Amino acid sequence: MSRTSARRATALTALLLVIAALCLWAASRMTWVTVSSVDGLGEERTSALDGGTWAAATTPLALALVAAVAAMFAVRGRWSILIGLLVAAVSIGALVPAVSLLFGGADADRGASLAELPARAEVTTLDVSRVPAAVVVVGAVCALVAAVLLCRTPPSHGGLSSKYDAPAVRRAEAERAVEAADDTNDEPSERALWDALDSGLDPTDDRRPPR
């Protein structure tokens, strides 16, 4: 994959993660279930349960996706794959309560417990709002696509700046870049030349030891 394509894939991955995090955060603020109940002592009581109550993990999972955006720019190689797997796990964790609500409906006992109704109260109706769950599904799908991109396309930046690498690592990378240019009879890139000079190599020296 060319550097331009890799950069586009990295940008798309970050965008998908941001969209997924926003979807989960927005859904956590929406009302998922409205519980109506009577206790025989007064008027009917109505309790609105938002995503942070009905699906308590929604907000932490949104924060985890935000952290994944930062992490993907700080790691490389197998660590990117690990982040991709973690993002996939987050998306599945977000999907479970959403899909359960969409296709299974709300449980009256759980609604009464989350609404903190007294033992004598009886749930009369449960109104389910499917919009928040659908928003979570959209966010989870975005996160899954981002996870696939992370596993298949390592970020183009190559992790933290190479200035934090050990001198031996920087020198080895510079040698590989110059030798790759020699193999293709191309001139080394300006970045490769500067990296070679910074690591103590002379990229114009034909007396470099053979591989």
C-alpha positions in Angstrom: 0.0 0.0 0.0 1.3 3.4 -0.9 2.0 6.0 1.8 -0.9 8.2 0.5 -3.3 5.2 0.7 -2.0 4.4 4.2 -2.6 7.9 5.3 -6.1 7.9 3.9 -6.8 4.6 5.7 -5.5 6.0 9.0 -7.6 9.1 8.6 -10.7 7.0 7.8 -10.0 4.8 10.8 -9.7 7.8 13.2 -12.9 9.3 11.7 -14.8 6.1 12.2 -13.7 5.8 15.8 -14.7 9.4 16.5 -18.2 8.8 14.9 -18.6 5.6 16.9 -17.6 7.3 20.2 -20.1 10.2 19.5 -22.9 7.7 18.7 -22.3 5.8 22.0 -22.1 9.1 24.0 -25.2 10.5 22.4 -27.1 7.3 23.0 -26.1 7.2 26.6 -27.9 10.6 27.0 -31.1 9.5 25.3 -34.1 7.8 27.0 -34.2 4.1 26.2 -37.1 2.9 28.3 -40.0 4.7 30.0 -41.5 2.8 33.0 -45.0 3.6 34.2 -46.1 2.1 37.5 -48.7 2.4 40.3 -48.3 1.5 43.9 -51.9 1.8 45.1 -51.2 4.8 47.2 -51.0 7.6 44.7 -51.0 8.6 41.1 -49.3 6.7 38.3 -45.5 7.2 38.4 -43.4 7.5 35.2 -39.7 6.9 35.2 -37.4 7.6 32.2 -34.3 5.4 32.0 -31.5 6.8 29.8 -28.7 4.9 28.2 -26.4 5.5 31.1 -28.9 3.6 33.3 -30.3 1.0 31.0 -27.0 0.2 29.3 -24.5 1.5 31.9 -21.5 0.5 29.9 -22.3 2.8 27.0 -20.5 5.8 28.4 -17.3 3.9 29.4 -17.2 2.2 26.0 -17.5 5.6 24.3 -14.5 6.8 26.3 -12.6 3.7 25.4 -13.1 4.5 21.7 -11.7 8.0 22.3 -8.7 6.5 24.0 -8.3 4.1 21.0 -8.0 7.2 18.7 -5.1 8.5 20.7 -3.5 5.0 21.0 -3.6 4.3 17.3 -1.3 7.3 16.7 1.1 6.1 19.4 1.8 2.5 18.5 2.8 0.5 15.5 3.0 -3.1 14.2 1.3 -5.8 16.4 0.2 -3.2 18.9 -2.1 -1.7 16.2 -3.6 -5.2 15.7 -4.1 -5.4 19.5 -5.9 -2.1 19.5 -8.1 -3.3 16.6 -9.1 -6.4 18.6 -9.9 -4.2 21.6 -12.0 -1.9 19.5 -13.9 -4.9 18.1 -14.5 -6.1 21.7 -15.8 -2.7 22.6 -18.2 -2.6 19.6 -19.6 -6.1 20.5 -20.0 -5.0 24.1 -22.0 -2.0 22.9 -24.1 -4.1 20.5 -25.4 -6.6 23.1 -27.8 -4.4 25.0 -28.8 -2.5 21.9 -29.7 -5.6 19.9 -31.3 -7.2 23.0 -33.6 -4.1 23.3 -34.4 -3.9 19.6 -35.3 -7.5 19.2 -36.2 -8.7 22.7 -37.9 -5.7 24.2 -37.5 -4.5 27.7 -38.0 -6.7 30.8 -40.5 -5.3 33.4 -38.6 -6.6 36.4 -35.3 -5.0 35.2 -37.2 -1.8 34.5 -38.6 -1.7 38.0 -35.2 -2.4 39.5 -33.5 0.3 37.5 -36.3 2.8 38.2 -35.9 1.9 41.9 -39.6 1.3 42.4 -40.8 0.2 45.8 -41.7 -3.5 46.3 -45.4 -2.7 46.3 -45.3 -1.0 42.9 -46.6 -2.7 39.8 -45.3 -1.9 36.4 -48.2 -1.0 34.1 -46.4 -0.2 30.8 -42.9 -0.2 29.4 -42.4 2.2 26.5 -39.2 1.3 24.5 -37.5 3.9 22.3 -35.7 2.2 19.5 -33.8 5.3 18.3 -31.0 5.2 20.9 -30.4 1.5 20.3 -30.3 2.1 16.6 -27.7 4.9 17.2 -25.6 2.4 19.2 -25.8 -0.1 16.3 -24.5 2.5 13.9 -21.7 3.4 16.2 -20.8 -0.2 16.8 -20.7 -0.9 13.0 -18.4 2.1 12.6 -16.2 0.8 15.3 -16.1 -2.7 13.8 -15.0 -1.3 10.4 -12.3 0.8 12.2 -11.2 -2.4 14.0 -10.8 -4.2 10.6 -8.8 -1.3 9.2 -6.5 -1.3 12.2 -5.8 -5.0 11.9 -5.3 -4.9 8.1 -3.7 -1.5 7.6 -1.1 -0.4 10.2 -1.2 3.4 10.8 0.9 5.3 8.2 2.7 7.4 10.9 4.6 4.3 12.2 3.9 5.1 15.8 5.7 7.6 18.0 8.5 9.7 16.4 11.6 7.7 15.7 13.6 10.2 17.7 12.5 8.2 20.8 14.0 5.0 19.4 17.4 3.8 20.6 20.3 5.0 18.4 20.9 1.4 17.2 17.3 1.1 16.1 17.4 4.5 14.2 20.7 3.5 12.5 19.3 0.1 11.4 16.2 1.8 10.0 18.3 4.3 8.2 20.5 1.6 6.7 17.4 -0.3 5.4 16.0 2.9 3.8 19.2 3.7 2.0 19.7 0.0 0.9 16.2 -0.2 -0.4 16.9 2.8 -2.5 20.1 1.2 -3.8 18.2 -2.0 -4.7 15.8 -0.1 -6.9 18.5 2.2 -8.3 16.5 5.2 -7.0 17.8 8.1 -5.0 17.0 7.9 -1.3 14.2 10.2 -0.2 15.1 13.4 1.6 13.7 12.0 4.8 15.9 8.9 4.4 19.0 11.0 3.9 18.3 13.1 7.0 17.6 10.0 9.0 20.9 8.5 7.8 22.9 11.6 8.7 21.2 11.9 12.1 22.1 8.3 12.9 25.8 8.8 11.9 25.6 7.2 8.4 27.0 8.7 5.2 24.3 7.8 2.6 26.8 8.8 -0.2 29.5 6.4 1.0 29.8 3.5 -1.4 32.0 1.6 1.2 29.1 0.6 3.4 29.5 -3.0 4.5 27.7 -5.6 2.4 24.6 -7.2 3.8 
